[in-house]
Amino acid sequence: MNNSLWRSEDGQLLRSLREDAGIDELVFARNNTVSLAQLRELEMGGRSSFYNPAIKRSTGVKLLKKLGHELPLPE
């Protein structure tokens, strides 16, 4: 498995944890200095809001950590 990419499963987990915490997507995005478009791309897929896949994964990992979840480090 390639742990250096943001996977759809990671996005589903992010969305689920955010919703379970009762945090609105706009509030979560603003509180974490990402755009709403970037948050939606992380949660639902897409490829246009980040400069490269490494930045996308790094941002997603940071947001998951804010919600109390750690992803494994890239191989």
PDB file of N, CA, C, O and CB in Angstrom:
ATOM      1  N   MET A   1       0.843  -1.179   0.000  1.00  0.00           N
ATOM      2  CA  MET A   1       0.000   0.000   0.000  1.00  0.00           C
ATOM      3  C   MET A   1       0.887   1.240   0.000  1.00  0.00           C
ATOM      4  O   MET A   1       1.923   1.274   0.664  1.00  0.00           O
ATOM      5  CB  MET A   1      -0.959  -0.001   1.219  1.00  0.00           C
ATOM      6  N   ASN A   2       0.486   2.223  -0.725  1.00  0.00           N
ATOM      7  CA  ASN A   2       1.246   3.469  -0.787  1.00  0.00           C
ATOM      8  C   ASN A   2       0.655   4.464   0.206  1.00  0.00           C
ATOM      9  O   ASN A   2      -0.408   5.036  -0.036  1.00  0.00           O
ATOM     10  CB  ASN A   2       1.240   4.057  -2.230  1.00  0.00           C
ATOM     11  N   ASN A   3       1.350   4.665   1.325  1.00  0.00           N
ATOM     12  CA  ASN A   3       0.862   5.563   2.368  1.00  0.00           C
ATOM     13  C   ASN A   3       1.215   7.020   2.113  1.00  0.00           C
ATOM     14  O   ASN A   3       0.963   7.874   2.964  1.00  0.00           O
ATOM     15  CB  ASN A   3       1.411   5.142   3.698  1.00  0.00           C
ATOM     16  N   SER A   4       1.800   7.318   0.947  1.00  0.00           N
ATOM     17  CA  SER A   4       2.182   8.704   0.676  1.00  0.00           C
ATOM     18  C   SER A   4       1.075   9.472  -0.036  1.00  0.00           C
ATOM     19  O   SER A   4       1.231  10.664  -0.299  1.00  0.00           O
ATOM     20  CB  SER A   4       3.452   8.742  -0.158  1.00  0.00           C
ATOM     21  N   LEU A   5      -0.026   8.824  -0.349  1.00  0.00           N
ATOM     22  CA  LEU A   5      -1.144   9.482  -1.023  1.00  0.00           C
ATOM     23  C   LEU A   5      -2.357   9.543  -0.109  1.00  0.00           C
ATOM     24  O   LEU A   5      -2.549   8.690   0.757  1.00  0.00           O
ATOM     25  CB  LEU A   5      -1.497   8.751  -2.326  1.00  0.00           C
ATOM     26  N   TRP A   6      -3.166  10.562  -0.320  1.00  0.00           N
ATOM     27  CA  TRP A   6      -4.435  10.695   0.397  1.00  0.00           C
ATOM     28  C   TRP A   6      -5.453   9.817  -0.307  1.00  0.00           C
ATOM     29  O   TRP A   6      -5.728  10.013  -1.491  1.00  0.00           O
ATOM     30  CB  TRP A   6      -4.919  12.192   0.458  1.00  0.00           C
ATOM     31  N   ARG A   7      -6.007   8.863   0.399  1.00  0.00           N
ATOM     32  CA  ARG A   7      -6.942   7.904  -0.192  1.00  0.00           C
ATOM     33  C   ARG A   7      -8.392   8.300   0.097  1.00  0.00           C
ATOM     34  O   ARG A   7      -8.660   9.080   1.011  1.00  0.00           O
ATOM     35  CB  ARG A   7      -6.663   6.489   0.341  1.00  0.00           C
ATOM     36  N   SER A   8      -9.305   7.765  -0.675  1.00  0.00           N
ATOM     37  CA  SER A   8     -10.721   8.065  -0.445  1.00  0.00           C
ATOM     38  C   SER A   8     -11.157   7.589   0.943  1.00  0.00           C
ATOM     39  O   SER A   8     -12.024   8.203   1.566  1.00  0.00           O
ATOM     40  CB  SER A   8     -11.596   7.406  -1.534  1.00  0.00           C
ATOM     41  N   GLU A   9     -10.556   6.495   1.427  1.00  0.00           N
ATOM     42  CA  GLU A   9     -10.874   5.995   2.772  1.00  0.00           C
ATOM     43  C   GLU A   9     -10.459   7.007   3.838  1.00  0.00           C
ATOM     44  O   GLU A   9     -11.143   7.176   4.847  1.00  0.00           O
ATOM     45  CB  GLU A   9     -10.175   4.642   3.026  1.00  0.00           C
ATOM     46  N   ASP A  10      -9.330   7.679   3.603  1.00  0.00           N
ATOM     47  CA  ASP A  10      -8.879   8.712   4.534  1.00  0.00           C
ATOM     48  C   ASP A  10      -9.880   9.865   4.565  1.00  0.00           C
ATOM     49  O   ASP A  10     -10.202  10.393   5.629  1.00  0.00           O
ATOM     50  CB  ASP A  10      -7.474   9.227   4.141  1.00  0.00           C
ATOM     51  N   GLY A  11     -10.363  10.243   3.396  1.00  0.00           N
ATOM     52  CA  GLY A  11     -11.348  11.321   3.301  1.00  0.00           C
ATOM     53  C   GLY A  11     -12.658  10.971   3.977  1.00  0.00           C
ATOM     54  O   GLY A  11     -13.269  11.807   4.643  1.00  0.00           O
ATOM     55  N   GLN A  12     -13.086   9.728   3.801  1.00  0.00           N
ATOM     56  CA  GLN A  12     -14.314   9.286   4.454  1.00  0.00           C
ATOM     57  C   GLN A  12     -14.156   9.312   5.970  1.00  0.00           C
ATOM     58  O   GLN A  12     -15.079   9.693   6.690  1.00  0.00           O
ATOM     59  CB  GLN A  12     -14.696   7.875   3.984  1.00  0.00           C
ATOM     60  N   LEU A  13     -12.980   8.906   6.451  1.00  0.00           N
ATOM     61  CA  LEU A  13     -12.705   8.942   7.888  1.00  0.00           C
ATOM     62  C   LEU A  13     -12.720  10.375   8.399  1.00  0.00           C
ATOM     63  O   LEU A  13     -13.304  10.657   9.445  1.00  0.00           O
ATOM     64  CB  LEU A  13     -11.352   8.280   8.198  1.00  0.00           C
ATOM     65  N   LEU A  14     -12.082  11.275   7.671  1.00  0.00           N
ATOM     66  CA  LEU A  14     -12.053  12.683   8.065  1.00  0.00           C
ATOM     67  C   LEU A  14     -13.464  13.239   8.186  1.00  0.00           C
ATOM     68  O   LEU A  14     -13.809  13.880   9.179  1.00  0.00           O
ATOM     69  CB  LEU A  14     -11.244  13.509   7.055  1.00  0.00           C
ATOM     70  N   ARG A  15     -14.257  12.992   7.186  1.00  0.00           N
ATOM     71  CA  ARG A  15     -15.642  13.502   7.204  1.00  0.00           C
ATOM     72  C   ARG A  15     -16.440  12.899   8.356  1.00  0.00           C
ATOM     73  O   ARG A  15     -17.168  13.608   9.050  1.00  0.00           O
ATOM     74  CB  ARG A  15     -16.345  13.197   5.869  1.00  0.00           C
ATOM     75  N   SER A  16     -16.303  11.600   8.554  1.00  0.00           N
ATOM     76  CA  SER A  16     -17.026  10.923   9.620  1.00  0.00           C
ATOM     77  C   SER A  16     -16.632  11.461  10.995  1.00  0.00           C
ATOM     78  O   SER A  16     -17.497  11.730  11.829  1.00  0.00           O
ATOM     79  CB  SER A  16     -16.773   9.424   9.554  1.00  0.00           C
ATOM     80  N   LEU A  17     -15.333  11.618  11.232  1.00  0.00           N
ATOM     81  CA  LEU A  17     -14.877  12.142  12.524  1.00  0.00           C
ATOM     82  C   LEU A  17     -15.352  13.577  12.743  1.00  0.00           C
ATOM     83  O   LEU A  17     -15.761  13.941  13.845  1.00  0.00           O
ATOM     84  CB  LEU A  17     -13.347  12.080  12.613  1.00  0.00           C
ATOM     85  N   ARG A  18     -15.294  14.390  11.684  1.00  0.00           N
ATOM     86  CA  ARG A  18     -15.744  15.785  11.803  1.00  0.00           C
ATOM     87  C   ARG A  18     -17.233  15.839  12.112  1.00  0.00           C
ATOM     88  O   ARG A  18     -17.664  16.575  13.000  1.00  0.00           O
ATOM     89  CB  ARG A  18     -15.443  16.570  10.509  1.00  0.00           C
ATOM     90  N   GLU A  19     -18.012  15.060  11.380  1.00  0.00           N
ATOM     91  CA  GLU A  19     -19.459  15.057  11.601  1.00  0.00           C
ATOM     92  C   GLU A  19     -19.812  14.485  12.973  1.00  0.00           C
ATOM     93  O   GLU A  19     -20.707  14.997  13.645  1.00  0.00           O
ATOM     94  CB  GLU A  19     -20.162  14.254  10.502  1.00  0.00           C
ATOM     95  N   ASP A  20     -19.115  13.427  13.393  1.00  0.00           N
ATOM     96  CA  ASP A  20     -19.367  12.845  14.717  1.00  0.00           C
ATOM     97  C   ASP A  20     -19.062  13.844  15.829  1.00  0.00           C
ATOM     98  O   ASP A  20     -19.687  13.817  16.889  1.00  0.00           O
ATOM     99  CB  ASP A  20     -18.527  11.577  14.912  1.00  0.00           C
ATOM    100  N   ALA A  21     -18.093  14.727  15.577  1.00  0.00           N
ATOM    101  CA  ALA A  21     -17.747  15.760  16.556  1.00  0.00           C
ATOM    102  C   ALA A  21     -18.719  16.935  16.502  1.00  0.00           C
ATOM    103  O   ALA A  21     -18.655  17.834  17.341  1.00  0.00           O
ATOM    104  CB  ALA A  21     -16.322  16.255  16.319  1.00  0.00           C
ATOM    105  N   GLY A  22     -19.619  16.932  15.518  1.00  0.00           N
ATOM    106  CA  GLY A  22     -20.613  17.990  15.394  1.00  0.00           C
ATOM    107  C   GLY A  22     -20.041  19.305  14.895  1.00  0.00           C
ATOM    108  O   GLY A  22     -20.550  20.376  15.229  1.00  0.00           O
ATOM    109  N   ILE A  23     -18.974  19.226  14.090  1.00  0.00           N
ATOM    110  CA  ILE A  23     -18.319  20.443  13.606  1.00  0.00           C
ATOM    111  C   ILE A  23     -18.737  20.716  12.165  1.00  0.00           C
ATOM    112  O   ILE A  23     -18.570  19.865  11.291  1.00  0.00           O
ATOM    113  CB  ILE A  23     -16.776  20.318  13.710  1.00  0.00           C
ATOM    114  N   ASP A  24     -19.267  21.878  11.928  1.00  0.00           N
ATOM    115  CA  ASP A  24     -19.660  22.312  10.590  1.00  0.00           C
ATOM    116  C   ASP A  24     -18.420  22.400   9.699  1.00  0.00           C
ATOM    117  O   ASP A  24     -17.341  22.773  10.159  1.00  0.00           O
ATOM    118  CB  ASP A  24     -20.398  23.683  10.645  1.00  0.00           C
ATOM    119  N   GLU A  25     -18.585  22.053   8.425  1.00  0.00           N
ATOM    120  CA  GLU A  25     -17.427  22.038   7.521  1.00  0.00           C
ATOM    121  C   GLU A  25     -16.787  23.410   7.358  1.00  0.00           C
ATOM    122  O   GLU A  25     -15.560  23.505   7.309  1.00  0.00           O
ATOM    123  CB  GLU A  25     -17.840  21.514   6.165  1.00  0.00           C
ATOM    124  N   LEU A  26     -17.571  24.464   7.273  1.00  0.00           N
ATOM    125  CA  LEU A  26     -17.007  25.803   7.116  1.00  0.00           C
ATOM    126  C   LEU A  26     -16.242  26.225   8.377  1.00  0.00           C
ATOM    127  O   LEU A  26     -15.156  26.797   8.280  1.00  0.00           O
ATOM    128  CB  LEU A  26     -18.124  26.820   6.805  1.00  0.00           C
ATOM    129  N   VAL A  27     -16.793  25.951   9.528  1.00  0.00           N
ATOM    130  CA  VAL A  27     -16.127  26.268  10.793  1.00  0.00           C
ATOM    131  C   VAL A  27     -14.822  25.492  10.907  1.00  0.00           C
ATOM    132  O   VAL A  27     -13.797  26.055  11.293  1.00  0.00           O
ATOM    133  CB  VAL A  27     -17.046  25.950  11.992  1.00  0.00           C
ATOM    134  N   PHE A  28     -14.851  24.206  10.575  1.00  0.00           N
ATOM    135  CA  PHE A  28     -13.651  23.377  10.654  1.00  0.00           C
ATOM    136  C   PHE A  28     -12.580  23.882   9.693  1.00  0.00           C
ATOM    137  O   PHE A  28     -11.407  23.968  10.055  1.00  0.00           O
ATOM    138  CB  PHE A  28     -13.989  21.913  10.348  1.00  0.00           C
ATOM    139  N   ALA A  29     -12.980  24.210   8.482  1.00  0.00           N
ATOM    140  CA  ALA A  29     -12.024  24.726   7.499  1.00  0.00           C
ATOM    141  C   ALA A  29     -11.393  26.022   8.001  1.00  0.00           C
ATOM    142  O   ALA A  29     -10.170  26.157   7.993  1.00  0.00           O
ATOM    143  CB  ALA A  29     -12.714  24.960   6.136  1.00  0.00           C
ATOM    144  N   ARG A  30     -12.197  26.952   8.428  1.00  0.00           N
ATOM    145  CA  ARG A  30     -11.675  28.249   8.900  1.00  0.00           C
ATOM    146  C   ARG A  30     -10.767  28.088  10.111  1.00  0.00           C
ATOM    147  O   ARG A  30      -9.716  28.725  10.192  1.00  0.00           O
ATOM    148  CB  ARG A  30     -12.830  29.192   9.250  1.00  0.00           C
ATOM    149  N   ASN A  31     -11.169  27.240  11.049  1.00  0.00           N
ATOM    150  CA  ASN A  31     -10.371  27.043  12.262  1.00  0.00           C
ATOM    151  C   ASN A  31      -9.027  26.378  11.970  1.00  0.00           C
ATOM    152  O   ASN A  31      -8.108  26.449  12.786  1.00  0.00           O
ATOM    153  CB  ASN A  31     -11.148  26.205  13.264  1.00  0.00           C
ATOM    154  N   ASN A  32      -8.913  25.738  10.820  1.00  0.00           N
ATOM    155  CA  ASN A  32      -7.683  25.033  10.477  1.00  0.00           C
ATOM    156  C   ASN A  32      -6.962  25.635   9.273  1.00  0.00           C
ATOM    157  O   ASN A  32      -6.075  25.008   8.693  1.00  0.00           O
ATOM    158  CB  ASN A  32      -7.989  23.587  10.205  1.00  0.00           C
ATOM    159  N   THR A  33      -7.342  26.836   8.908  1.00  0.00           N
ATOM    160  CA  THR A  33      -6.677  27.606   7.857  1.00  0.00           C
ATOM    161  C   THR A  33      -6.599  26.859   6.526  1.00  0.00           C
ATOM    162  O   THR A  33      -5.562  26.852   5.862  1.00  0.00           O
ATOM    163  CB  THR A  33      -5.286  27.979   8.304  1.00  0.00           C
ATOM    164  N   VAL A  34      -7.701  26.238   6.153  1.00  0.00           N
ATOM    165  CA  VAL A  34      -7.830  25.651   4.816  1.00  0.00           C
ATOM    166  C   VAL A  34      -9.108  26.200   4.198  1.00  0.00           C
ATOM    167  O   VAL A  34     -10.019  26.625   4.909  1.00  0.00           O
ATOM    168  CB  VAL A  34      -7.852  24.071   4.869  1.00  0.00           C
ATOM    169  N   SER A  35      -9.168  26.189   2.901  1.00  0.00           N
ATOM    170  CA  SER A  35     -10.386  26.658   2.250  1.00  0.00           C
ATOM    171  C   SER A  35     -11.461  25.580   2.330  1.00  0.00           C
ATOM    172  O   SER A  35     -11.171  24.400   2.527  1.00  0.00           O
ATOM    173  CB  SER A  35     -10.109  27.043   0.777  1.00  0.00           C
ATOM    174  N   LEU A  36     -12.689  26.009   2.176  1.00  0.00           N
ATOM    175  CA  LEU A  36     -13.792  25.062   2.140  1.00  0.00           C
ATOM    176  C   LEU A  36     -13.623  24.104   0.964  1.00  0.00           C
ATOM    177  O   LEU A  36     -13.935  22.919   1.081  1.00  0.00           O
ATOM    178  CB  LEU A  36     -15.138  25.802   2.047  1.00  0.00           C
ATOM    179  N   ALA A  37     -13.135  24.606  -0.163  1.00  0.00           N
ATOM    180  CA  ALA A  37     -12.887  23.754  -1.329  1.00  0.00           C
ATOM    181  C   ALA A  37     -11.850  22.684  -1.016  1.00  0.00           C
ATOM    182  O   ALA A  37     -11.996  21.534  -1.432  1.00  0.00           O
ATOM    183  CB  ALA A  37     -12.425  24.598  -2.521  1.00  0.00           C
ATOM    184  N   GLN A  38     -10.805  23.057  -0.287  1.00  0.00           N
ATOM    185  CA  GLN A  38      -9.788  22.074   0.074  1.00  0.00           C
ATOM    186  C   GLN A  38     -10.349  21.012   1.012  1.00  0.00           C
ATOM    187  O   GLN A  38     -10.081  19.824   0.833  1.00  0.00           O
ATOM    188  CB  GLN A  38      -8.593  22.764   0.722  1.00  0.00           C
ATOM    189  N   LEU A  39     -11.124  21.428   2.007  1.00  0.00           N
ATOM    190  CA  LEU A  39     -11.720  20.466   2.926  1.00  0.00           C
ATOM    191  C   LEU A  39     -12.642  19.515   2.173  1.00  0.00           C
ATOM    192  O   LEU A  39     -12.609  18.304   2.394  1.00  0.00           O
ATOM    193  CB  LEU A  39     -12.493  21.189   4.042  1.00  0.00           C
ATOM    194  N   ARG A  40     -13.457  20.061   1.292  1.00  0.00           N
ATOM    195  CA  ARG A  40     -14.369  19.209   0.524  1.00  0.00           C
ATOM    196  C   ARG A  40     -13.598  18.242  -0.369  1.00  0.00           C
ATOM    197  O   ARG A  40     -14.004  17.091  -0.530  1.00  0.00           O
ATOM    198  CB  ARG A  40     -15.316  20.067  -0.326  1.00  0.00           C
ATOM    199  N   GLU A  41     -12.491  18.699  -0.950  1.00  0.00           N
ATOM    200  CA  GLU A  41     -11.679  17.808  -1.775  1.00  0.00           C
ATOM    201  C   GLU A  41     -11.084  16.687  -0.931  1.00  0.00           C
ATOM    202  O   GLU A  41     -11.043  15.536  -1.365  1.00  0.00           O
ATOM    203  CB  GLU A  41     -10.562  18.593  -2.481  1.00  0.00           C
ATOM    204  N   LEU A  42     -10.627  17.017   0.260  1.00  0.00           N
ATOM    205  CA  LEU A  42     -10.089  15.984   1.142  1.00  0.00           C
ATOM    206  C   LEU A  42     -11.159  14.967   1.510  1.00  0.00           C
ATOM    207  O   LEU A  42     -10.905  13.762   1.517  1.00  0.00           O
ATOM    208  CB  LEU A  42      -9.506  16.613   2.407  1.00  0.00           C
ATOM    209  N   GLU A  43     -12.351  15.455   1.816  1.00  0.00           N
ATOM    210  CA  GLU A  43     -13.421  14.562   2.264  1.00  0.00           C
ATOM    211  C   GLU A  43     -14.087  13.791   1.126  1.00  0.00           C
ATOM    212  O   GLU A  43     -14.477  12.638   1.307  1.00  0.00           O
ATOM    213  CB  GLU A  43     -14.463  15.355   3.001  1.00  0.00           C
ATOM    214  N   MET A  44     -14.218  14.409  -0.032  1.00  0.00           N
ATOM    215  CA  MET A  44     -15.028  13.796  -1.085  1.00  0.00           C
ATOM    216  C   MET A  44     -14.280  13.496  -2.371  1.00  0.00           C
ATOM    217  O   MET A  44     -14.852  12.913  -3.292  1.00  0.00           O
ATOM    218  CB  MET A  44     -16.169  14.675  -1.398  1.00  0.00           C
ATOM    219  N   GLY A  45     -13.015  13.880  -2.455  1.00  0.00           N
ATOM    220  CA  GLY A  45     -12.230  13.584  -3.650  1.00  0.00           C
ATOM    221  C   GLY A  45     -12.056  14.784  -4.555  1.00  0.00           C
ATOM    222  O   GLY A  45     -12.701  15.819  -4.387  1.00  0.00           O
ATOM    223  N   GLY A  46     -11.184  14.620  -5.503  1.00  0.00           N
ATOM    224  CA  GLY A  46     -10.867  15.685  -6.441  1.00  0.00           C
ATOM    225  C   GLY A  46      -9.367  15.902  -6.489  1.00  0.00           C
ATOM    226  O   GLY A  46      -8.617  15.324  -5.703  1.00  0.00           O
ATOM    227  N   ARG A  47      -8.931  16.756  -7.435  1.00  0.00           N
ATOM    228  CA  ARG A  47      -7.500  16.957  -7.600  1.00  0.00           C
ATOM    229  C   ARG A  47      -7.119  18.382  -7.957  1.00  0.00           C
ATOM    230  O   ARG A  47      -6.063  18.582  -8.557  1.00  0.00           O
ATOM    231  CB  ARG A  47      -6.987  16.039  -8.644  1.00  0.00           C
ATOM    232  N   SER A  48      -7.907  19.364  -7.629  1.00  0.00           N
ATOM    233  CA  SER A  48      -7.597  20.713  -8.104  1.00  0.00           C
ATOM    234  C   SER A  48      -7.257  21.730  -7.019  1.00  0.00           C
ATOM    235  O   SER A  48      -6.836  22.838  -7.354  1.00  0.00           O
ATOM    236  CB  SER A  48      -8.739  21.220  -8.879  1.00  0.00           C
ATOM    237  N   SER A  49      -7.416  21.415  -5.755  1.00  0.00           N
ATOM    238  CA  SER A  49      -7.266  22.420  -4.708  1.00  0.00           C
ATOM    239  C   SER A  49      -5.903  22.440  -4.024  1.00  0.00           C
ATOM    240  O   SER A  49      -5.635  23.321  -3.208  1.00  0.00           O
ATOM    241  CB  SER A  49      -8.305  22.209  -3.686  1.00  0.00           C
ATOM    242  N   PHE A  50      -5.046  21.485  -4.347  1.00  0.00           N
ATOM    243  CA  PHE A  50      -3.735  21.410  -3.701  1.00  0.00           C
ATOM    244  C   PHE A  50      -2.641  21.441  -4.754  1.00  0.00           C
ATOM    245  O   PHE A  50      -2.826  20.955  -5.870  1.00  0.00           O
ATOM    246  CB  PHE A  50      -3.615  20.134  -2.837  1.00  0.00           C
ATOM    247  N   TYR A  51      -1.495  22.020  -4.391  1.00  0.00           N
ATOM    248  CA  TYR A  51      -0.371  22.154  -5.312  1.00  0.00           C
ATOM    249  C   TYR A  51       0.174  20.801  -5.748  1.00  0.00           C
ATOM    250  O   TYR A  51       0.550  20.625  -6.907  1.00  0.00           O
ATOM    251  CB  TYR A  51       0.732  22.968  -4.670  1.00  0.00           C
ATOM    252  N   ASN A  52       0.218  19.835  -4.812  1.00  0.00           N
ATOM    253  CA  ASN A  52       0.673  18.490  -5.158  1.00  0.00           C
ATOM    254  C   ASN A  52       0.113  17.485  -4.157  1.00  0.00           C
ATOM    255  O   ASN A  52      -0.398  17.881  -3.110  1.00  0.00           O
ATOM    256  CB  ASN A  52       2.222  18.422  -5.191  1.00  0.00           C
ATOM    257  N   PRO A  53       0.204  16.177  -4.465  1.00  0.00           N
ATOM    258  CA  PRO A  53      -0.354  15.150  -3.580  1.00  0.00           C
ATOM    259  C   PRO A  53       0.271  15.116  -2.187  1.00  0.00           C
ATOM    260  O   PRO A  53      -0.406  14.771  -1.219  1.00  0.00           O
ATOM    261  CB  PRO A  53      -0.193  13.811  -4.216  1.00  0.00           C
ATOM    262  N   ALA A  54       1.550  15.467  -2.074  1.00  0.00           N
ATOM    263  CA  ALA A  54       2.196  15.448  -0.765  1.00  0.00           C
ATOM    264  C   ALA A  54       1.599  16.503   0.158  1.00  0.00           C
ATOM    265  O   ALA A  54       1.395  16.252   1.346  1.00  0.00           O
ATOM    266  CB  ALA A  54       3.702  15.670  -0.912  1.00  0.00           C
ATOM    267  N   ILE A  55       1.321  17.685  -0.390  1.00  0.00           N
ATOM    268  CA  ILE A  55       0.706  18.749   0.412  1.00  0.00           C
ATOM    269  C   ILE A  55      -0.711  18.350   0.796  1.00  0.00           C
ATOM    270  O   ILE A  55      -1.152  18.614   1.915  1.00  0.00           O
ATOM    271  CB  ILE A  55       0.698  20.093  -0.360  1.00  0.00           C
ATOM    272  N   LYS A  56      -1.420  17.722  -0.121  1.00  0.00           N
ATOM    273  CA  LYS A  56      -2.781  17.264   0.168  1.00  0.00           C
ATOM    274  C   LYS A  56      -2.770  16.267   1.321  1.00  0.00           C
ATOM    275  O   LYS A  56      -3.559  16.391   2.258  1.00  0.00           O
ATOM    276  CB  LYS A  56      -3.419  16.626  -1.086  1.00  0.00           C
ATOM    277  N   ARG A  57      -1.880  15.281   1.257  1.00  0.00           N
ATOM    278  CA  ARG A  57      -1.810  14.284   2.335  1.00  0.00           C
ATOM    279  C   ARG A  57      -1.411  14.943   3.645  1.00  0.00           C
ATOM    280  O   ARG A  57      -2.009  14.667   4.685  1.00  0.00           O
ATOM    281  CB  ARG A  57      -0.810  13.164   1.980  1.00  0.00           C
ATOM    282  N   SER A  58      -0.412  15.807   3.606  1.00  0.00           N
ATOM    283  CA  SER A  58       0.042  16.477   4.820  1.00  0.00           C
ATOM    284  C   SER A  58      -1.095  17.255   5.483  1.00  0.00           C
ATOM    285  O   SER A  58      -1.251  17.218   6.704  1.00  0.00           O
ATOM    286  CB  SER A  58       1.206  17.416   4.502  1.00  0.00           C
ATOM    287  N   THR A  59      -1.877  17.951   4.683  1.00  0.00           N
ATOM    288  CA  THR A  59      -3.012  18.710   5.208  1.00  0.00           C
ATOM    289  C   THR A  59      -4.059  17.771   5.791  1.00  0.00           C
ATOM    290  O   THR A  59      -4.584  18.018   6.877  1.00  0.00           O
ATOM    291  CB  THR A  59      -3.636  19.583   4.106  1.00  0.00           C
ATOM    292  N   GLY A  60      -4.362  16.698   5.076  1.00  0.00           N
ATOM    293  CA  GLY A  60      -5.342  15.731   5.569  1.00  0.00           C
ATOM    294  C   GLY A  60      -4.913  15.083   6.874  1.00  0.00           C
ATOM    295  O   GLY A  60      -5.722  14.919   7.788  1.00  0.00           O
ATOM    296  N   VAL A  61      -3.647  14.717   6.959  1.00  0.00           N
ATOM    297  CA  VAL A  61      -3.110  14.107   8.181  1.00  0.00           C
ATOM    298  C   VAL A  61      -3.220  15.084   9.345  1.00  0.00           C
ATOM    299  O   VAL A  61      -3.581  14.693  10.455  1.00  0.00           O
ATOM    300  CB  VAL A  61      -1.637  13.674   7.979  1.00  0.00           C
ATOM    301  N   LYS A  62      -2.908  16.358   9.092  1.00  0.00           N
ATOM    302  CA  LYS A  62      -3.003  17.392  10.124  1.00  0.00           C
ATOM    303  C   LYS A  62      -4.445  17.520  10.626  1.00  0.00           C
ATOM    304  O   LYS A  62      -4.684  17.628  11.829  1.00  0.00           O
ATOM    305  CB  LYS A  62      -2.504  18.749   9.577  1.00  0.00           C
ATOM    306  N   LEU A  63      -5.398  17.507   9.694  1.00  0.00           N
ATOM    307  CA  LEU A  63      -6.804  17.651  10.088  1.00  0.00           C
ATOM    308  C   LEU A  63      -7.293  16.430  10.859  1.00  0.00           C
ATOM    309  O   LEU A  63      -8.037  16.565  11.831  1.00  0.00           O
ATOM    310  CB  LEU A  63      -7.684  17.875   8.853  1.00  0.00           C
ATOM    311  N   LEU A  64      -6.883  15.251  10.436  1.00  0.00           N
ATOM    312  CA  LEU A  64      -7.254  14.044  11.188  1.00  0.00           C
ATOM    313  C   LEU A  64      -6.697  14.109  12.603  1.00  0.00           C
ATOM    314  O   LEU A  64      -7.377  13.745  13.562  1.00  0.00           O
ATOM    315  CB  LEU A  64      -6.741  12.773  10.473  1.00  0.00           C
ATOM    316  N   LYS A  65      -5.464  14.572  12.727  1.00  0.00           N
ATOM    317  CA  LYS A  65      -4.838  14.675  14.044  1.00  0.00           C
ATOM    318  C   LYS A  65      -5.607  15.634  14.938  1.00  0.00           C
ATOM    319  O   LYS A  65      -5.742  15.392  16.138  1.00  0.00           O
ATOM    320  CB  LYS A  65      -3.384  15.133  13.912  1.00  0.00           C
ATOM    321  N   LYS A  66      -6.117  16.730  14.358  1.00  0.00           N
ATOM    322  CA  LYS A  66      -6.926  17.685  15.131  1.00  0.00           C
ATOM    323  C   LYS A  66      -8.189  17.020  15.680  1.00  0.00           C
ATOM    324  O   LYS A  66      -8.736  17.441  16.700  1.00  0.00           O
ATOM    325  CB  LYS A  66      -7.307  18.897  14.258  1.00  0.00           C
ATOM    326  N   LEU A  67      -8.640  15.974  14.985  1.00  0.00           N
ATOM    327  CA  LEU A  67      -9.842  15.246  15.409  1.00  0.00           C
ATOM    328  C   LEU A  67      -9.500  14.004  16.233  1.00  0.00           C
ATOM    329  O   LEU A  67     -10.369  13.188  16.538  1.00  0.00           O
ATOM    330  CB  LEU A  67     -10.668  14.842  14.189  1.00  0.00           C
ATOM    331  N   GLY A  68      -8.201  13.873  16.592  1.00  0.00           N
ATOM    332  CA  GLY A  68      -7.795  12.792  17.478  1.00  0.00           C
ATOM    333  C   GLY A  68      -7.414  11.488  16.810  1.00  0.00           C
ATOM    334  O   GLY A  68      -7.360  10.452  17.472  1.00  0.00           O
ATOM    335  N   HIS A  69      -7.147  11.515  15.513  1.00  0.00           N
ATOM    336  CA  HIS A  69      -6.790  10.293  14.796  1.00  0.00           C
ATOM    337  C   HIS A  69      -5.424  10.447  14.127  1.00  0.00           C
ATOM    338  O   HIS A  69      -5.140  11.470  13.503  1.00  0.00           O
ATOM    339  CB  HIS A  69      -7.866   9.946  13.745  1.00  0.00           C
ATOM    340  N   GLU A  70      -4.585   9.421  14.264  1.00  0.00           N
ATOM    341  CA  GLU A  70      -3.240   9.431  13.645  1.00  0.00           C
ATOM    342  C   GLU A  70      -3.206   8.419  12.505  1.00  0.00           C
ATOM    343  O   GLU A  70      -3.577   7.258  12.683  1.00  0.00           O
ATOM    344  CB  GLU A  70      -2.124   9.103  14.703  1.00  0.00           C
ATOM    345  N   LEU A  71      -2.756   8.867  11.329  1.00  0.00           N
ATOM    346  CA  LEU A  71      -2.512   7.948  10.220  1.00  0.00           C
ATOM    347  C   LEU A  71      -1.075   7.460  10.303  1.00  0.00           C
ATOM    348  O   LEU A  71      -0.220   8.159  10.848  1.00  0.00           O
ATOM    349  CB  LEU A  71      -2.790   8.631   8.844  1.00  0.00           C
ATOM    350  N   PRO A  72      -0.788   6.266   9.771  1.00  0.00           N
ATOM    351  CA  PRO A  72       0.594   5.806   9.774  1.00  0.00           C
ATOM    352  C   PRO A  72       1.473   6.702   8.905  1.00  0.00           C
ATOM    353  O   PRO A  72       1.002   7.321   7.951  1.00  0.00           O
ATOM    354  CB  PRO A  72       0.672   4.358   9.288  1.00  0.00           C
ATOM    355  N   LEU A  73       2.735   6.759   9.247  1.00  0.00           N
ATOM    356  CA  LEU A  73       3.689   7.547   8.452  1.00  0.00           C
ATOM    357  C   LEU A  73       3.879   6.915   7.089  1.00  0.00           C
ATOM    358  O   LEU A  73       3.712   5.704   6.941  1.00  0.00           O
ATOM    359  CB  LEU A  73       5.046   7.668   9.176  1.00  0.00           C
ATOM    360  N   PRO A  74       4.228   7.719   6.084  1.00  0.00           N
ATOM    361  CA  PRO A  74       4.475   7.165   4.755  1.00  0.00           C
ATOM    362  C   PRO A  74       5.649   6.192   4.773  1.00  0.00           C
ATOM    363  O   PRO A  74       6.593   6.339   5.549  1.00  0.00           O
ATOM    364  CB  PRO A  74       4.740   8.288   3.750  1.00  0.00           C
ATOM    365  N   GLU A  75       5.563   5.203   3.904  1.00  0.00           N
ATOM    366  CA  GLU A  75       6.631   4.201   3.801  1.00  0.00           C
ATOM    367  C   GLU A  75       7.783   4.732   3.012  1.00  0.00           C
ATOM    368  O   GLU A  75       8.776   4.030   2.820  1.00  0.00           O
ATOM    369  CB  GLU A  75       6.122   2.923   3.166  1.00  0.00           C
TER     370      GLU A  75
END
